[in-house]
């Protein structure tokens, strides 16, 4: 079982899709929350209140890497980069 799958299935991790709302509407991981990358810095306190750990993903892994950095700088220590949407879907199978 992949680390991401364990975090979701065993620890109830929060999954955040950091793509735009229109990208999210076109398809996303089941149960994911959409918080676009440009909103992450302003939503850190909200995200801290969510179930930990937090997994972020995007289209290819670039935006999720930036989101992970914002969240870590904001004080979250249990943040994981799930990569792109296809990566997440494969890891959760």
PDB file of N, CA, C and O in Angstrom:
ATOM      1  N   UNK A   1       0.847  -1.180   0.000  1.00  0.00           N
ATOM      2  CA  UNK A   1       0.000   0.000   0.000  1.00  0.00           C
ATOM      3  C   UNK A   1       0.892   1.243   0.000  1.00  0.00           C
ATOM      4  O   UNK A   1       1.848   1.324   0.772  1.00  0.00           O
ATOM      5  N   UNK A   2       0.578   2.210  -0.867  1.00  0.00           N
ATOM      6  CA  UNK A   2       1.395   3.422  -0.951  1.00  0.00           C
ATOM      7  C   UNK A   2       1.242   4.270   0.313  1.00  0.00           C
ATOM      8  O   UNK A   2       0.260   4.147   1.045  1.00  0.00           O
ATOM      9  N   UNK A   3       2.217   5.115   0.549  1.00  0.00           N
ATOM     10  CA  UNK A   3       2.179   6.011   1.703  1.00  0.00           C
ATOM     11  C   UNK A   3       0.950   6.905   1.649  1.00  0.00           C
ATOM     12  O   UNK A   3       0.279   7.106   2.661  1.00  0.00           O
ATOM     13  N   UNK A   4       0.654   7.444   0.468  1.00  0.00           N
ATOM     14  CA  UNK A   4      -0.503   8.322   0.318  1.00  0.00           C
ATOM     15  C   UNK A   4      -1.783   7.565   0.660  1.00  0.00           C
ATOM     16  O   UNK A   4      -2.642   8.085   1.371  1.00  0.00           O
ATOM     17  N   UNK A   5      -1.910   6.352   0.159  1.00  0.00           N
ATOM     18  CA  UNK A   5      -3.116   5.556   0.426  1.00  0.00           C
ATOM     19  C   UNK A   5      -3.249   5.275   1.926  1.00  0.00           C
ATOM     20  O   UNK A   5      -4.347   5.345   2.478  1.00  0.00           O
ATOM     21  N   UNK A   6      -2.125   4.956   2.585  1.00  0.00           N
ATOM     22  CA  UNK A   6      -2.158   4.719   4.030  1.00  0.00           C
ATOM     23  C   UNK A   6      -2.603   5.964   4.783  1.00  0.00           C
ATOM     24  O   UNK A   6      -3.397   5.881   5.719  1.00  0.00           O
ATOM     25  N   UNK A   7      -2.085   7.129   4.366  1.00  0.00           N
ATOM     26  CA  UNK A   7      -2.453   8.380   5.032  1.00  0.00           C
ATOM     27  C   UNK A   7      -3.945   8.653   4.908  1.00  0.00           C
ATOM     28  O   UNK A   7      -4.581   9.112   5.857  1.00  0.00           O
ATOM     29  N   UNK A   8      -4.498   8.371   3.736  1.00  0.00           N
ATOM     30  CA  UNK A   8      -5.924   8.616   3.509  1.00  0.00           C
ATOM     31  C   UNK A   8      -6.778   7.566   4.212  1.00  0.00           C
ATOM     32  O   UNK A   8      -7.714   7.908   4.936  1.00  0.00           O
ATOM     33  N   UNK A   9      -6.462   6.292   4.003  1.00  0.00           N
ATOM     34  CA  UNK A   9      -7.307   5.206   4.512  1.00  0.00           C
ATOM     35  C   UNK A   9      -7.156   4.979   6.014  1.00  0.00           C
ATOM     36  O   UNK A   9      -8.141   4.711   6.701  1.00  0.00           O
ATOM     37  N   UNK A  10      -5.928   5.083   6.528  1.00  0.00           N
ATOM     38  CA  UNK A  10      -5.681   4.754   7.934  1.00  0.00           C
ATOM     39  C   UNK A  10      -5.683   5.964   8.862  1.00  0.00           C
ATOM     40  O   UNK A  10      -6.021   5.843  10.040  1.00  0.00           O
ATOM     41  N   UNK A  11      -5.302   7.142   8.330  1.00  0.00           N
ATOM     42  CA  UNK A  11      -5.211   8.320   9.193  1.00  0.00           C
ATOM     43  C   UNK A  11      -6.252   9.379   8.864  1.00  0.00           C
ATOM     44  O   UNK A  11      -6.321  10.407   9.539  1.00  0.00           O
ATOM     45  N   UNK A  12      -7.061   9.144   7.839  1.00  0.00           N
ATOM     46  CA  UNK A  12      -8.100  10.109   7.487  1.00  0.00           C
ATOM     47  C   UNK A  12      -7.563  11.441   7.015  1.00  0.00           C
ATOM     48  O   UNK A  12      -8.142  12.489   7.300  1.00  0.00           O
ATOM     49  N   UNK A  13      -6.451  11.402   6.287  1.00  0.00           N
ATOM     50  CA  UNK A  13      -5.821  12.635   5.813  1.00  0.00           C
ATOM     51  C   UNK A  13      -6.792  13.494   5.017  1.00  0.00           C
ATOM     52  O   UNK A  13      -7.679  12.985   4.333  1.00  0.00           O
ATOM     53  N   UNK A  14      -6.609  14.798   5.118  1.00  0.00           N
ATOM     54  CA  UNK A  14      -7.350  15.751   4.298  1.00  0.00           C
ATOM     55  C   UNK A  14      -6.621  15.869   2.969  1.00  0.00           C
ATOM     56  O   UNK A  14      -5.407  16.070   2.933  1.00  0.00           O
ATOM     57  N   UNK A  15      -7.364  15.744   1.879  1.00  0.00           N
ATOM     58  CA  UNK A  15      -6.789  15.852   0.539  1.00  0.00           C
ATOM     59  C   UNK A  15      -7.256  17.173  -0.060  1.00  0.00           C
ATOM     60  O   UNK A  15      -8.454  17.437  -0.165  1.00  0.00           O
ATOM     61  N   UNK A  16      -6.282  18.002  -0.451  1.00  0.00           N
ATOM     62  CA  UNK A  16      -6.587  19.316  -1.019  1.00  0.00           C
ATOM     63  C   UNK A  16      -6.066  19.385  -2.453  1.00  0.00           C
ATOM     64  O   UNK A  16      -4.888  19.149  -2.720  1.00  0.00           O
ATOM     65  N   UNK A  17      -6.974  19.714  -3.359  1.00  0.00           N
ATOM     66  CA  UNK A  17      -6.654  19.930  -4.769  1.00  0.00           C
ATOM     67  C   UNK A  17      -6.374  21.420  -4.922  1.00  0.00           C
ATOM     68  O   UNK A  17      -7.267  22.237  -4.699  1.00  0.00           O
ATOM     69  N   UNK A  18      -5.153  21.789  -5.298  1.00  0.00           N
ATOM     70  CA  UNK A  18      -4.774  23.203  -5.370  1.00  0.00           C
ATOM     71  C   UNK A  18      -4.908  23.774  -6.789  1.00  0.00           C
ATOM     72  O   UNK A  18      -4.412  24.864  -7.074  1.00  0.00           O
ATOM     73  N   UNK A  19      -5.581  23.031  -7.673  1.00  0.00           N
ATOM     74  CA  UNK A  19      -5.828  23.538  -9.020  1.00  0.00           C
ATOM     75  C   UNK A  19      -6.963  24.566  -8.982  1.00  0.00           C
ATOM     76  O   UNK A  19      -7.612  24.747  -7.952  1.00  0.00           O
ATOM     77  N   UNK A  20      -7.195  25.232 -10.107  1.00  0.00           N
ATOM     78  CA  UNK A  20      -8.286  26.206 -10.197  1.00  0.00           C
ATOM     79  C   UNK A  20      -9.627  25.499 -10.061  1.00  0.00           C
ATOM     80  O   UNK A  20      -9.715  24.281 -10.213  1.00  0.00           O
ATOM     81  N   UNK A  21     -10.668  26.269  -9.775  1.00  0.00           N
ATOM     82  CA  UNK A  21     -11.987  25.666  -9.589  1.00  0.00           C
ATOM     83  C   UNK A  21     -12.498  25.004 -10.868  1.00  0.00           C
ATOM     84  O   UNK A  21     -13.180  23.983 -10.795  1.00  0.00           O
ATOM     85  N   UNK A  22     -12.184  25.561 -12.031  1.00  0.00           N
ATOM     86  CA  UNK A  22     -12.655  24.927 -13.269  1.00  0.00           C
ATOM     87  C   UNK A  22     -11.926  23.610 -13.517  1.00  0.00           C
ATOM     88  O   UNK A  22     -12.522  22.664 -14.032  1.00  0.00           O
ATOM     89  N   UNK A  23     -10.630  23.535 -13.153  1.00  0.00           N
ATOM     90  CA  UNK A  23      -9.906  22.265 -13.289  1.00  0.00           C
ATOM     91  C   UNK A  23     -10.506  21.225 -12.342  1.00  0.00           C
ATOM     92  O   UNK A  23     -10.704  20.069 -12.719  1.00  0.00           O
ATOM     93  N   UNK A  24     -10.792  21.645 -11.118  1.00  0.00           N
ATOM     94  CA  UNK A  24     -11.396  20.767 -10.123  1.00  0.00           C
ATOM     95  C   UNK A  24     -12.734  20.233 -10.634  1.00  0.00           C
ATOM     96  O   UNK A  24     -13.023  19.044 -10.501  1.00  0.00           O
ATOM     97  N   UNK A  25     -13.549  21.115 -11.218  1.00  0.00           N
ATOM     98  CA  UNK A  25     -14.859  20.718 -11.724  1.00  0.00           C
ATOM     99  C   UNK A  25     -14.768  19.688 -12.848  1.00  0.00           C
ATOM    100  O   UNK A  25     -15.696  18.906 -13.054  1.00  0.00           O
ATOM    101  N   UNK A  26     -13.653  19.688 -13.572  1.00  0.00           N
ATOM    102  CA  UNK A  26     -13.475  18.725 -14.666  1.00  0.00           C
ATOM    103  C   UNK A  26     -13.113  17.333 -14.173  1.00  0.00           C
ATOM    104  O   UNK A  26     -13.178  16.373 -14.942  1.00  0.00           O
ATOM    105  N   UNK A  27     -12.737  17.204 -12.918  1.00  0.00           N
ATOM    106  CA  UNK A  27     -12.394  15.914 -12.337  1.00  0.00           C
ATOM    107  C   UNK A  27     -11.413  16.071 -11.204  1.00  0.00           C
ATOM    108  O   UNK A  27     -10.497  16.892 -11.264  1.00  0.00           O
ATOM    109  N   UNK A  28     -11.612  15.269 -10.160  1.00  0.00           N
ATOM    110  CA  UNK A  28     -10.755  15.359  -8.970  1.00  0.00           C
ATOM    111  C   UNK A  28     -10.821  14.051  -8.197  1.00  0.00           C
ATOM    112  O   UNK A  28     -11.653  13.188  -8.478  1.00  0.00           O
ATOM    113  N   UNK A  29      -9.945  13.921  -7.234  1.00  0.00           N
ATOM    114  CA  UNK A  29      -9.936  12.762  -6.352  1.00  0.00           C
ATOM    115  C   UNK A  29     -11.179  12.821  -5.468  1.00  0.00           C
ATOM    116  O   UNK A  29     -11.517  13.874  -4.928  1.00  0.00           O
ATOM    117  N   UNK A  30     -11.846  11.697  -5.327  1.00  0.00           N
ATOM    118  CA  UNK A  30     -13.045  11.634  -4.498  1.00  0.00           C
ATOM    119  C   UNK A  30     -12.725  12.095  -3.076  1.00  0.00           C
ATOM    120  O   UNK A  30     -11.765  11.629  -2.462  1.00  0.00           O
ATOM    121  N   UNK A  31     -13.538  13.013  -2.564  1.00  0.00           N
ATOM    122  CA  UNK A  31     -13.361  13.517  -1.209  1.00  0.00           C
ATOM    123  C   UNK A  31     -12.411  14.691  -1.085  1.00  0.00           C
ATOM    124  O   UNK A  31     -12.250  15.246   0.002  1.00  0.00           O
ATOM    125  N   UNK A  32     -11.778  15.078  -2.187  1.00  0.00           N
ATOM    126  CA  UNK A  32     -10.824  16.194  -2.145  1.00  0.00           C
ATOM    127  C   UNK A  32     -11.557  17.527  -1.959  1.00  0.00           C
ATOM    128  O   UNK A  32     -12.704  17.695  -2.372  1.00  0.00           O
ATOM    129  N   UNK A  33     -10.857  18.455  -1.330  1.00  0.00           N
ATOM    130  CA  UNK A  33     -11.339  19.815  -1.129  1.00  0.00           C
ATOM    131  C   UNK A  33     -10.579  20.699  -2.105  1.00  0.00           C
ATOM    132  O   UNK A  33      -9.368  20.540  -2.260  1.00  0.00           O
ATOM    133  N   UNK A  34     -11.259  21.620  -2.762  1.00  0.00           N
ATOM    134  CA  UNK A  34     -10.594  22.523  -3.711  1.00  0.00           C
ATOM    135  C   UNK A  34     -10.243  23.841  -3.031  1.00  0.00           C
ATOM    136  O   UNK A  34     -11.121  24.620  -2.658  1.00  0.00           O
ATOM    137  N   UNK A  35      -8.941  24.074  -2.880  1.00  0.00           N
ATOM    138  CA  UNK A  35      -8.435  25.365  -2.420  1.00  0.00           C
ATOM    139  C   UNK A  35      -7.334  25.744  -3.410  1.00  0.00           C
ATOM    140  O   UNK A  35      -6.209  25.256  -3.293  1.00  0.00           O
ATOM    141  N   UNK A  36      -7.645  26.617  -4.394  1.00  0.00           N
ATOM    142  CA  UNK A  36      -6.641  26.990  -5.387  1.00  0.00           C
ATOM    143  C   UNK A  36      -5.354  27.525  -4.747  1.00  0.00           C
ATOM    144  O   UNK A  36      -5.385  28.142  -3.682  1.00  0.00           O
ATOM    145  N   UNK A  37      -4.239  27.279  -5.409  1.00  0.00           N
ATOM    146  CA  UNK A  37      -2.925  27.653  -4.883  1.00  0.00           C
ATOM    147  C   UNK A  37      -2.876  29.093  -4.396  1.00  0.00           C
ATOM    148  O   UNK A  37      -2.316  29.362  -3.333  1.00  0.00           O
ATOM    149  N   UNK A  38      -3.455  30.029  -5.156  1.00  0.00           N
ATOM    150  CA  UNK A  38      -3.357  31.432  -4.754  1.00  0.00           C
ATOM    151  C   UNK A  38      -4.129  31.756  -3.474  1.00  0.00           C
ATOM    152  O   UNK A  38      -3.943  32.827  -2.895  1.00  0.00           O
ATOM    153  N   UNK A  39      -4.992  30.844  -3.030  1.00  0.00           N
ATOM    154  CA  UNK A  39      -5.728  31.047  -1.778  1.00  0.00           C
ATOM    155  C   UNK A  39      -5.046  30.380  -0.575  1.00  0.00           C
ATOM    156  O   UNK A  39      -5.380  30.682   0.571  1.00  0.00           O
ATOM    157  N   UNK A  40      -4.108  29.488  -0.829  1.00  0.00           N
ATOM    158  CA  UNK A  40      -3.471  28.719   0.258  1.00  0.00           C
ATOM    159  C   UNK A  40      -2.878  29.623   1.341  1.00  0.00           C
ATOM    160  O   UNK A  40      -3.165  29.401   2.517  1.00  0.00           O
ATOM    161  N   UNK A  41      -2.058  30.641   1.001  1.00  0.00           N
ATOM    162  CA  UNK A  41      -1.457  31.452   2.067  1.00  0.00           C
ATOM    163  C   UNK A  41      -2.488  32.112   2.981  1.00  0.00           C
ATOM    164  O   UNK A  41      -2.234  32.280   4.174  1.00  0.00           O
ATOM    165  N   UNK A  42      -3.642  32.484   2.440  1.00  0.00           N
ATOM    166  CA  UNK A  42      -4.670  33.154   3.237  1.00  0.00           C
ATOM    167  C   UNK A  42      -5.550  32.167   3.995  1.00  0.00           C
ATOM    168  O   UNK A  42      -6.322  32.573   4.865  1.00  0.00           O
ATOM    169  N   UNK A  43      -5.447  30.882   3.679  1.00  0.00           N
ATOM    170  CA  UNK A  43      -6.315  29.864   4.292  1.00  0.00           C
ATOM    171  C   UNK A  43      -5.559  28.936   5.247  1.00  0.00           C
ATOM    172  O   UNK A  43      -6.104  27.923   5.685  1.00  0.00           O
ATOM    173  N   UNK A  44      -4.321  29.274   5.567  1.00  0.00           N
ATOM    174  CA  UNK A  44      -3.504  28.398   6.416  1.00  0.00           C
ATOM    175  C   UNK A  44      -4.194  28.105   7.752  1.00  0.00           C
ATOM    176  O   UNK A  44      -4.195  26.961   8.207  1.00  0.00           O
ATOM    177  N   UNK A  45      -4.777  29.119   8.380  1.00  0.00           N
ATOM    178  CA  UNK A  45      -5.456  28.884   9.666  1.00  0.00           C
ATOM    179  C   UNK A  45      -6.632  27.922   9.496  1.00  0.00           C
ATOM    180  O   UNK A  45      -6.865  27.070  10.353  1.00  0.00           O
ATOM    181  N   UNK A  46      -7.376  28.055   8.388  1.00  0.00           N
ATOM    182  CA  UNK A  46      -8.478  27.122   8.110  1.00  0.00           C
ATOM    183  C   UNK A  46      -7.948  25.701   7.945  1.00  0.00           C
ATOM    184  O   UNK A  46      -8.516  24.747   8.476  1.00  0.00           O
ATOM    185  N   UNK A  47      -6.859  25.579   7.206  1.00  0.00           N
ATOM    186  CA  UNK A  47      -6.283  24.257   6.924  1.00  0.00           C
ATOM    187  C   UNK A  47      -5.746  23.619   8.203  1.00  0.00           C
ATOM    188  O   UNK A  47      -5.821  22.401   8.366  1.00  0.00           O
ATOM    189  N   UNK A  48      -5.210  24.426   9.102  1.00  0.00           N
ATOM    190  CA  UNK A  48      -4.728  23.895  10.384  1.00  0.00           C
ATOM    191  C   UNK A  48      -5.858  23.244  11.181  1.00  0.00           C
ATOM    192  O   UNK A  48      -5.608  22.341  11.980  1.00  0.00           O
ATOM    193  N   UNK A  49      -7.090  23.689  10.974  1.00  0.00           N
ATOM    194  CA  UNK A  49      -8.241  23.140  11.693  1.00  0.00           C
ATOM    195  C   UNK A  49      -8.758  21.832  11.073  1.00  0.00           C
ATOM    196  O   UNK A  49      -9.576  21.136  11.674  1.00  0.00           O
ATOM    197  N   UNK A  50      -8.277  21.510   9.878  1.00  0.00           N
ATOM    198  CA  UNK A  50      -8.724  20.301   9.189  1.00  0.00           C
ATOM    199  C   UNK A  50      -7.999  19.077   9.726  1.00  0.00           C
ATOM    200  O   UNK A  50      -6.957  19.190  10.373  1.00  0.00           O
ATOM    201  N   UNK A  51      -8.563  17.911   9.450  1.00  0.00           N
ATOM    202  CA  UNK A  51      -7.942  16.641   9.849  1.00  0.00           C
ATOM    203  C   UNK A  51      -6.520  16.566   9.293  1.00  0.00           C
ATOM    204  O   UNK A  51      -6.295  16.819   8.109  1.00  0.00           O
ATOM    205  N   UNK A  52      -5.577  16.222  10.146  1.00  0.00           N
ATOM    206  CA  UNK A  52      -4.173  16.076   9.744  1.00  0.00           C
ATOM    207  C   UNK A  52      -3.857  14.596   9.572  1.00  0.00           C
ATOM    208  O   UNK A  52      -4.493  13.784  10.244  1.00  0.00           O
ATOM    209  N   UNK A  53      -2.949  14.200   8.744  1.00  0.00           N
ATOM    210  CA  UNK A  53      -2.106  15.010   7.871  1.00  0.00           C
ATOM    211  C   UNK A  53      -2.883  15.573   6.684  1.00  0.00           C
ATOM    212  O   UNK A  53      -4.044  15.233   6.455  1.00  0.00           O
ATOM    213  N   UNK A  54      -2.199  16.451   5.934  1.00  0.00           N
ATOM    214  CA  UNK A  54      -2.768  17.076   4.749  1.00  0.00           C
ATOM    215  C   UNK A  54      -1.960  16.621   3.537  1.00  0.00           C
ATOM    216  O   UNK A  54      -0.730  16.599   3.560  1.00  0.00           O
ATOM    217  N   UNK A  55      -2.682  16.261   2.480  1.00  0.00           N
ATOM    218  CA  UNK A  55      -2.046  15.899   1.206  1.00  0.00           C
ATOM    219  C   UNK A  55      -2.521  16.901   0.174  1.00  0.00           C
ATOM    220  O   UNK A  55      -3.722  17.129   0.033  1.00  0.00           O
ATOM    221  N   UNK A  56      -1.583  17.505  -0.552  1.00  0.00           N
ATOM    222  CA  UNK A  56      -1.930  18.447  -1.609  1.00  0.00           C
ATOM    223  C   UNK A  56      -1.556  17.841  -2.963  1.00  0.00           C
ATOM    224  O   UNK A  56      -0.565  17.122  -3.087  1.00  0.00           O
ATOM    225  N   UNK A  57      -2.366  18.146  -3.964  1.00  0.00           N
ATOM    226  CA  UNK A  57      -2.039  17.718  -5.329  1.00  0.00           C
ATOM    227  C   UNK A  57      -2.558  18.747  -6.323  1.00  0.00           C
ATOM    228  O   UNK A  57      -3.374  19.603  -5.981  1.00  0.00           O
ATOM    229  N   UNK A  58      -2.074  18.652  -7.559  1.00  0.00           N
ATOM    230  CA  UNK A  58      -2.487  19.577  -8.616  1.00  0.00           C
ATOM    231  C   UNK A  58      -2.579  18.816  -9.937  1.00  0.00           C
ATOM    232  O   UNK A  58      -3.071  17.688  -9.958  1.00  0.00           O
ATOM    233  N   UNK A  59      -2.119  19.406 -11.032  1.00  0.00           N
ATOM    234  CA  UNK A  59      -2.149  18.720 -12.320  1.00  0.00           C
ATOM    235  C   UNK A  59      -0.903  17.870 -12.520  1.00  0.00           C
ATOM    236  O   UNK A  59      -0.978  16.725 -12.967  1.00  0.00           O
ATOM    237  N   UNK A  60       0.260  18.459 -12.177  1.00  0.00           N
ATOM    238  CA  UNK A  60       1.508  17.739 -12.446  1.00  0.00           C
ATOM    239  C   UNK A  60       2.456  17.668 -11.252  1.00  0.00           C
ATOM    240  O   UNK A  60       3.456  16.953 -11.312  1.00  0.00           O
ATOM    241  N   UNK A  61       2.172  18.380 -10.185  1.00  0.00           N
ATOM    242  CA  UNK A  61       3.027  18.353  -8.999  1.00  0.00           C
ATOM    243  C   UNK A  61       3.717  19.665  -8.686  1.00  0.00           C
ATOM    244  O   UNK A  61       4.232  19.843  -7.582  1.00  0.00           O
ATOM    245  N   UNK A  62       3.737  20.589  -9.636  1.00  0.00           N
ATOM    246  CA  UNK A  62       4.413  21.873  -9.413  1.00  0.00           C
ATOM    247  C   UNK A  62       3.695  22.772  -8.422  1.00  0.00           C
ATOM    248  O   UNK A  62       4.297  23.261  -7.466  1.00  0.00           O
ATOM    249  N   UNK A  63       2.412  22.986  -8.650  1.00  0.00           N
ATOM    250  CA  UNK A  63       1.641  23.846  -7.740  1.00  0.00           C
ATOM    251  C   UNK A  63       1.510  23.213  -6.365  1.00  0.00           C
ATOM    252  O   UNK A  63       1.523  23.911  -5.351  1.00  0.00           O
ATOM    253  N   UNK A  64       1.384  21.892  -6.327  1.00  0.00           N
ATOM    254  CA  UNK A  64       1.259  21.236  -5.021  1.00  0.00           C
ATOM    255  C   UNK A  64       2.565  21.355  -4.235  1.00  0.00           C
ATOM    256  O   UNK A  64       2.543  21.432  -3.007  1.00  0.00           O
ATOM    257  N   UNK A  65       3.684  21.370  -4.926  1.00  0.00           N
ATOM    258  CA  UNK A  65       4.970  21.564  -4.255  1.00  0.00           C
ATOM    259  C   UNK A  65       5.025  22.962  -3.629  1.00  0.00           C
ATOM    260  O   UNK A  65       5.487  23.125  -2.499  1.00  0.00           O
ATOM    261  N   UNK A  66       4.551  23.963  -4.373  1.00  0.00           N
ATOM    262  CA  UNK A  66       4.515  25.326  -3.838  1.00  0.00           C
ATOM    263  C   UNK A  66       3.554  25.405  -2.652  1.00  0.00           C
ATOM    264  O   UNK A  66       3.861  26.039  -1.643  1.00  0.00           O
ATOM    265  N   UNK A  67       2.391  24.763  -2.775  1.00  0.00           N
ATOM    266  CA  UNK A  67       1.407  24.767  -1.685  1.00  0.00           C
ATOM    267  C   UNK A  67       1.985  24.127  -0.435  1.00  0.00           C
ATOM    268  O   UNK A  67       1.788  24.627   0.673  1.00  0.00           O
ATOM    269  N   UNK A  68       2.697  23.025  -0.611  1.00  0.00           N
ATOM    270  CA  UNK A  68       3.315  22.347   0.522  1.00  0.00           C
ATOM    271  C   UNK A  68       4.293  23.294   1.226  1.00  0.00           C
ATOM    272  O   UNK A  68       4.335  23.346   2.455  1.00  0.00           O
ATOM    273  N   UNK A  69       5.069  24.033   0.452  1.00  0.00           N
ATOM    274  CA  UNK A  69       6.001  24.999   1.025  1.00  0.00           C
ATOM    275  C   UNK A  69       5.289  26.080   1.823  1.00  0.00           C
ATOM    276  O   UNK A  69       5.718  26.420   2.926  1.00  0.00           O
ATOM    277  N   UNK A  70       4.191  26.630   1.270  1.00  0.00           N
ATOM    278  CA  UNK A  70       3.409  27.646   1.993  1.00  0.00           C
ATOM    279  C   UNK A  70       2.899  27.087   3.312  1.00  0.00           C
ATOM    280  O   UNK A  70       2.984  27.746   4.348  1.00  0.00           O
ATOM    281  N   UNK A  71       2.371  25.874   3.270  1.00  0.00           N
ATOM    282  CA  UNK A  71       1.794  25.269   4.475  1.00  0.00           C
ATOM    283  C   UNK A  71       2.861  24.975   5.525  1.00  0.00           C
ATOM    284  O   UNK A  71       2.637  25.183   6.717  1.00  0.00           O
ATOM    285  N   UNK A  72       4.018  24.491   5.083  1.00  0.00           N
ATOM    286  CA  UNK A  72       5.107  24.229   6.029  1.00  0.00           C
ATOM    287  C   UNK A  72       5.600  25.533   6.652  1.00  0.00           C
ATOM    288  O   UNK A  72       5.860  25.585   7.854  1.00  0.00           O
ATOM    289  N   UNK A  73       5.729  26.577   5.850  1.00  0.00           N
ATOM    290  CA  UNK A  73       6.143  27.882   6.380  1.00  0.00           C
ATOM    291  C   UNK A  73       5.102  28.420   7.354  1.00  0.00           C
ATOM    292  O   UNK A  73       5.430  29.166   8.276  1.00  0.00           O
ATOM    293  N   UNK A  74       3.837  28.034   7.141  1.00  0.00           N
ATOM    294  CA  UNK A  74       2.757  28.479   8.012  1.00  0.00           C
ATOM    295  C   UNK A  74       2.621  27.647   9.277  1.00  0.00           C
ATOM    296  O   UNK A  74       1.745  27.912  10.100  1.00  0.00           O
ATOM    297  N   UNK A  75       3.480  26.642   9.442  1.00  0.00           N
ATOM    298  CA  UNK A  75       3.501  25.884  10.682  1.00  0.00           C
ATOM    299  C   UNK A  75       2.931  24.474  10.624  1.00  0.00           C
ATOM    300  O   UNK A  75       2.896  23.792  11.649  1.00  0.00           O
ATOM    301  N   UNK A  76       2.489  24.020   9.471  1.00  0.00           N
ATOM    302  CA  UNK A  76       1.998  22.642   9.366  1.00  0.00           C
ATOM    303  C   UNK A  76       3.183  21.721   9.105  1.00  0.00           C
ATOM    304  O   UNK A  76       3.970  21.952   8.187  1.00  0.00           O
ATOM    305  N   UNK A  77       3.304  20.690   9.910  1.00  0.00           N
ATOM    306  CA  UNK A  77       4.446  19.789   9.757  1.00  0.00           C
ATOM    307  C   UNK A  77       4.085  18.481   9.068  1.00  0.00           C
ATOM    308  O   UNK A  77       4.969  17.778   8.578  1.00  0.00           O
ATOM    309  N   UNK A  78       2.811  18.145   9.024  1.00  0.00           N
ATOM    310  CA  UNK A  78       2.410  16.880   8.412  1.00  0.00           C
ATOM    311  C   UNK A  78       1.698  17.141   7.081  1.00  0.00           C
ATOM    312  O   UNK A  78       0.506  16.875   6.930  1.00  0.00           O
ATOM    313  N   UNK A  79       2.468  17.671   6.118  1.00  0.00           N
ATOM    314  CA  UNK A  79       1.963  17.987   4.789  1.00  0.00           C
ATOM    315  C   UNK A  79       2.719  17.126   3.787  1.00  0.00           C
ATOM    316  O   UNK A  79       3.941  17.002   3.861  1.00  0.00           O
ATOM    317  N   UNK A  80       1.985  16.534   2.850  1.00  0.00           N
ATOM    318  CA  UNK A  80       2.589  15.671   1.838  1.00  0.00           C
ATOM    319  C   UNK A  80       2.170  16.126   0.457  1.00  0.00           C
ATOM    320  O   UNK A  80       1.038  16.565   0.252  1.00  0.00           O
ATOM    321  N   UNK A  81       3.096  16.018  -0.499  1.00  0.00           N
ATOM    322  CA  UNK A  81       2.817  16.357  -1.888  1.00  0.00           C
ATOM    323  C   UNK A  81       2.418  15.079  -2.615  1.00  0.00           C
ATOM    324  O   UNK A  81       3.237  14.180  -2.804  1.00  0.00           O
ATOM    325  N   UNK A  82       1.158  15.008  -3.020  1.00  0.00           N
ATOM    326  CA  UNK A  82       0.669  13.845  -3.746  1.00  0.00           C
ATOM    327  C   UNK A  82       1.005  13.883  -5.223  1.00  0.00           C
ATOM    328  O   UNK A  82       0.743  12.918  -5.942  1.00  0.00           O
ATOM    329  N   UNK A  83       1.585  14.992  -5.692  1.00  0.00           N
ATOM    330  CA  UNK A  83       1.935  15.119  -7.103  1.00  0.00           C
ATOM    331  C   UNK A  83       0.749  15.586  -7.924  1.00  0.00           C
ATOM    332  O   UNK A  83      -0.019  16.453  -7.507  1.00  0.00           O
ATOM    333  N   UNK A  84       0.616  14.987  -9.108  1.00  0.00           N
ATOM    334  CA  UNK A  84      -0.472  15.351 -10.008  1.00  0.00           C
ATOM    335  C   UNK A  84      -1.710  14.509  -9.780  1.00  0.00           C
ATOM    336  O   UNK A  84      -1.685  13.535  -9.028  1.00  0.00           O
ATOM    337  N   UNK A  85      -2.794  14.893 -10.437  1.00  0.00           N
ATOM    338  CA  UNK A  85      -4.059  14.185 -10.310  1.00  0.00           C
ATOM    339  C   UNK A  85      -3.907  12.705 -10.667  1.00  0.00           C
ATOM    340  O   UNK A  85      -4.381  11.837  -9.934  1.00  0.00           O
ATOM    341  N   UNK A  86      -3.248  12.417 -11.790  1.00  0.00           N
ATOM    342  CA  UNK A  86      -3.067  11.020 -12.197  1.00  0.00           C
ATOM    343  C   UNK A  86      -2.249  10.239 -11.162  1.00  0.00           C
ATOM    344  O   UNK A  86      -2.533   9.074 -10.885  1.00  0.00           O
ATOM    345  N   UNK A  87      -1.237  10.894 -10.600  1.00  0.00           N
ATOM    346  CA  UNK A  87      -0.413  10.253  -9.559  1.00  0.00           C
ATOM    347  C   UNK A  87      -1.278   9.900  -8.359  1.00  0.00           C
ATOM    348  O   UNK A  87      -1.196   8.792  -7.829  1.00  0.00           O
ATOM    349  N   UNK A  88      -2.108  10.848  -7.933  1.00  0.00           N
ATOM    350  CA  UNK A  88      -2.981  10.612  -6.777  1.00  0.00           C
ATOM    351  C   UNK A  88      -3.940   9.460  -7.045  1.00  0.00           C
ATOM    352  O   UNK A  88      -4.127   8.583  -6.202  1.00  0.00           O
ATOM    353  N   UNK A  89      -4.541   9.473  -8.221  1.00  0.00           N
ATOM    354  CA  UNK A  89      -5.504   8.421  -8.555  1.00  0.00           C
ATOM    355  C   UNK A  89      -4.843   7.046  -8.540  1.00  0.00           C
ATOM    356  O   UNK A  89      -5.427   6.073  -8.062  1.00  0.00           O
ATOM    357  N   UNK A  90      -3.635   6.974  -9.062  1.00  0.00           N
ATOM    358  CA  UNK A  90      -2.908   5.689  -9.045  1.00  0.00           C
ATOM    359  C   UNK A  90      -2.567   5.255  -7.633  1.00  0.00           C
ATOM    360  O   UNK A  90      -2.705   4.081  -7.289  1.00  0.00           O
ATOM    361  N   UNK A  91      -2.118   6.204  -6.811  1.00  0.00           N
ATOM    362  CA  UNK A  91      -1.718   5.868  -5.448  1.00  0.00           C
ATOM    363  C   UNK A  91      -2.897   5.431  -4.572  1.00  0.00           C
ATOM    364  O   UNK A  91      -2.716   4.698  -3.600  1.00  0.00           O
ATOM    365  N   UNK A  92      -4.098   5.884  -4.922  1.00  0.00           N
ATOM    366  CA  UNK A  92      -5.267   5.553  -4.110  1.00  0.00           C
ATOM    367  C   UNK A  92      -5.996   4.299  -4.578  1.00  0.00           C
ATOM    368  O   UNK A  92      -6.981   3.887  -3.965  1.00  0.00           O
ATOM    369  N   UNK A  93      -5.519   3.695  -5.656  1.00  0.00           N
ATOM    370  CA  UNK A  93      -6.159   2.460  -6.159  1.00  0.00           C
ATOM    371  C   UNK A  93      -5.927   1.314  -5.215  1.00  0.00           C
ATOM    372  O   UNK A  93      -6.387   0.201  -5.470  1.00  0.00           O
TER     373      UNK A  93
END
